[in-house]
Amino acid sequence: MDAAEFRRRGKEMVDYVADYLENIEKRQVYPDVEPGYLRSMIPTEAPLEPELYEDVIKDVERVIMPGVTHWHSPYFYAYFPAATSFPAMLADMLCGAIGCIGFSWAASPACTELETVMLDWLGKMLQLPEDFIAGTHGHGGGVIQGTASEATLVALLAARCKAVRLAQASDPARTEAEIFSKLVAYTSDQAHSSVERAGLIGGVRMRKVPTDSKYAVKGETLKNMVEEDKKAGLIPFFFCATLGTTPSCAFDHITELGPICNANKIWMHIDAAYAGSAFICPEFRPLLNGVEFADSFNFNPHKWLLVNFDCSTLWVKKRSDIIGAFKMDPLYLKHENQESGLVTDYRHWQIPLGRRFRSLKMWFVFRLYGLTGLQAHIRKQVGLAKEFESLVKADKRFEICADVIMGLVCFRLQGSNELNKALLKKINDAKQIHLVPCQLSGSFVLRFAICARTTESRHVQEAWQHITQLTFELLQEPCH
């Protein structure tokens, strides 16, 4: 493919993508395929000779689309949103074309510098404390990670490194292995599984802190666990607070938890993967009060801020804490400007060496939507969740299972877990809308998350009519 054909095919692909997204609600939201469906549809080996582009594109519809779960369909209400927007897609195209691997400033100065500035822009939108803003001489700053799972792991590993240094400073005779064996980390029993996984990868024990009736961690509960562990000779070193838990979008009490962490030299990391985007709205910003106590804070613009995957933003108060944990400087990665004081080498802030020019997506989206456009998107989706909540509340057969604060509604049929499992199965088997469940206080609960950028009131109303129709059918069945 030469440049002339690329121009032609590129324009065709833009048309294909625009048509796909404009007509996505006509496609069945969840695929009708069995595991292993694809292997029999394509050859067992790569072609020896080049094939025609037209044949490849035909096979996108024949082979790929039948096995796609359409996350951007307005009938997709599962998990949390996967952000998408046309400006972000255009920026991703440019990112792919430039094709730089931005592990150091010298590897592509624009890639590094735009990222630093975009994380400052976003940090200011969130009204993060000055400590988290890099500016030109700040001690903190932000970095783009691939996912919130990576951000939590990076924070935990940095905290582990810092804890070992502190322990050895007070007792130089202690070995690293002995200190490791005493380290203990904490997170909510409602936290995402990736937090527990970070402990597993980091080789440290992770204790789950029980939550209150609102599924949030309170200060007193953590304090008691920390005191108990210290008495047992353990070293509490890391706590991951969650703002907007995956099951129910609950918010830990970080204004209570922060001072406890600070007093005990425990690194507090805040995971706000989904909810963090909403903190750009003044009415939701109070939920972030207490961030001033945190050592690191992370959320995913690729969930709810119209920036395509992958783009997970992480801020640290002291960049030296992260760099201290990951810095390796072989000669082939050194460059003459790295000691200037103005240079950030982001390879020291993450697990992989390589990194894409992801800040382009943020730059395009922030400029083409503006803060007011992004706020309008968040508010619209919260409004749609509130609309769905009111429909559920008006039907006495159902109950709301957790406070509806943002774009997630947790609800269930009054009755047994088996009844609700049967309802969810009917919903997902019909493939008109797609939902996933969660467990709250031992109850099987259905989650309804407003996900697609194009979801409107009519889609929510249709979804509720569909759910109530299936409920009526379920309740007519002899066993129910």
Buried (B, 14 or more C-beta within 10 A) or exposed (E): EEEEEEEEBEEEBBEBEEEBBEEBBEBBBBBEEEEEEEEEEEEEEEEEEEEEEEEEBEBEEEBEEBEBEBBBBBBBBBBBBBBBBBBBBBBBBEBEEBEBBBBBBBBBBBBBBBBBBBBBBBBBBBEBBEBBBBEEEBBBBBBBBBBBBBBBBBBBBBBBBBBBBEBBEEEEEBEEEEBBEBBBBBBBEBBBEBBBBBBEEBEBBBBBBEBEEEBBBBBEBBBEBBEEBEEEEBBBBBBBBBBBBBBBBBBBBBBBBBBBBBEBEBBBBBBBBBBBBBBBBEEBBEBBEBBBBBBBBBBBBBBBBBBBBBBBBBBBBBBBBBBBBBEEEEEEBEEEEBEEEEBBBBBBBBEEEEBBBBBBBBBBBBEBBEEEEBBEBBBBBBBBBBBBBEBBBEBEEBBBBBBBBBBBBBBBBEBEBEBBEBBBEBBBEBEBBBBBBBEBEEBBBBBBBBBBBEBEEEBBEBBBEBBBEBBEEBEEEEEB
